[in-house]
Amino acid sequence: MLTIGNQLKAARALAGLEQKDVAEASGVHVNTIRSMEASGSAPISGRAQNVHAVQRALEAKGIEFLNHGQPGVRLKAG
C-alpha cells in the first residue's frame, strides 16, 4: 500500500513517469501529486480516495507496493 511521499516518488521513478503523467493516469491534479511527494518520509495526508487512485494508476504501470515493516516499491515480475 502507498503510504509515504518518498515511496510515491520512488514508484514514479521506477515507472519512468513525470508527476503530470501520474496525475493524468490517476485523475488527480498534479498539485496533489506534488503535495503527496512533498511529505517525504512522513505519511501522505489528504483524501484516501486520491491515494488509492494514484496507487492503482502506478500498479497499472507495473509497480508493486511493499510494506514488509517498511514502505517500498518494485517492478512486478513478468
C-alpha positions as CSV (number, residue, x, y, z in Angstrom):
1,M,0.0,0.0,0.0
2,L,1.2,3.5,-0.8
3,T,1.9,5.2,2.5
4,I,4.7,7.8,2.3
5,G,5.8,10.5,-0.1
6,N,9.2,9.0,-0.8
7,Q,7.5,5.7,-1.7
8,L,5.4,7.6,-4.3
9,K,8.5,9.3,-5.7
10,A,10.4,6.0,-6.0
11,A,7.4,4.3,-7.7
12,R,7.1,7.1,-10.2
13,A,10.9,6.9,-10.9
14,L,10.7,3.1,-11.4
15,A,7.9,3.5,-13.8
16,G,9.7,6.3,-15.7
17,L,6.8,8.8,-15.2
18,E,6.6,12.5,-14.6
19,Q,4.3,13.9,-12.0
20,K,1.9,15.1,-14.7
21,D,1.8,11.6,-16.1
22,V,0.7,10.1,-12.8
23,A,-1.8,12.9,-12.3
24,E,-3.4,12.2,-15.7
25,A,-3.4,8.4,-15.2
26,S,-5.0,8.7,-11.7
27,G,-7.4,11.6,-12.4
28,V,-6.0,13.8,-9.6
29,H,-4.5,17.2,-10.0
30,V,-0.7,17.5,-10.5
31,N,-0.5,19.7,-7.4
32,T,-1.9,16.8,-5.4
33,I,0.9,14.5,-6.6
34,R,3.4,17.3,-5.7
35,S,1.9,17.6,-2.2
36,M,1.9,13.8,-1.7
37,E,5.6,13.6,-2.7
38,A,6.5,16.6,-0.5
39,S,5.5,14.6,2.6
40,G,8.9,12.8,2.2
41,S,9.3,10.1,4.8
42,A,6.1,11.1,6.6
43,P,2.7,9.6,5.9
44,I,0.8,11.0,3.0
45,S,-2.0,13.2,4.2
46,G,-5.1,14.0,2.3
47,R,-8.0,12.1,0.8
48,A,-7.7,8.4,0.9
49,Q,-9.5,8.2,-2.4
50,N,-6.8,10.2,-4.1
51,V,-4.0,8.0,-2.6
52,H,-5.8,4.9,-3.8
53,A,-6.3,6.3,-7.3
54,V,-2.6,7.1,-7.5
55,Q,-1.7,3.7,-6.3
56,R,-4.0,2.0,-8.8
57,A,-2.6,4.1,-11.6
58,L,1.0,3.1,-10.7
59,E,0.1,-0.5,-10.3
60,A,-1.3,-0.5,-13.8
61,K,2.1,0.7,-14.9
62,G,3.8,-2.3,-13.4
63,I,4.6,-1.1,-9.9
64,E,4.1,-3.2,-6.8
65,F,3.9,-1.6,-3.4
66,L,5.6,-3.3,-0.5
67,N,5.1,-2.8,3.3
68,H,7.1,-5.5,4.9
69,G,7.9,-3.5,8.0
70,Q,9.0,-0.6,5.8
71,P,7.4,1.0,2.8
72,G,8.9,0.1,-0.5
73,V,8.3,-0.4,-4.2
74,R,9.5,-2.8,-7.0
75,L,8.6,-3.6,-10.6
76,K,6.2,-6.5,-10.9
77,A,7.8,-9.7,-12.2
78,G,6.9,-10.9,-15.7
